[in-house]
Amino acid sequence: MTPEAAVQIIREALLAAFGLAAPLLLIGFGVGIVMNLVQVATSLQDSAFSTFPRLAAFLAGFILLMPWMLKQLVSYTVGVFTAIAKYGH
């Protein structure tokens, strides 16, 4: 295996991980911004007030995005297994 091939495999793995994590991170970011704005507007500084909605949004997003995430992960895995013969020699 050439160094370029190894770099390509690692690059594809990192891009796949980023692509799978990005929607959930965006959900958490969006809910965090909204909850912080609500906290500033109401002068409420309870940490549980911002943590619980963020966790609930992550859970809802994870449940809703799970079929898409599994499809992406399966297609990446099939691509890696298909390319094993190419990278193996």
C-alpha positions, 0 to 999 in steps of 0.5 A: 500500500502506498502512502497516498492510498493510506492517506486517502483511506484516512481522509475518507474515514474522517470525512465520513465521521464528519458527515455523520456528526455534523447534523447532530452538532448543528442541532446541538449548536442551534438549541444551545444558542436558542437556550442561551438567548432565553437565559439572557432574556430571563436572567435565569442561570440554571445549568439544567435549564440549558442542558435538558433541552439540548440533550432532548434535541440530540436524542430527537435528532439522533432518532430522526436521523438514524436511518440516514446515518445508517445508510451513510455508514453502510455505504461507506463500509461497503466502499471500504470493503470493495476497495480492500482488494485494490489496497491489499496488494 
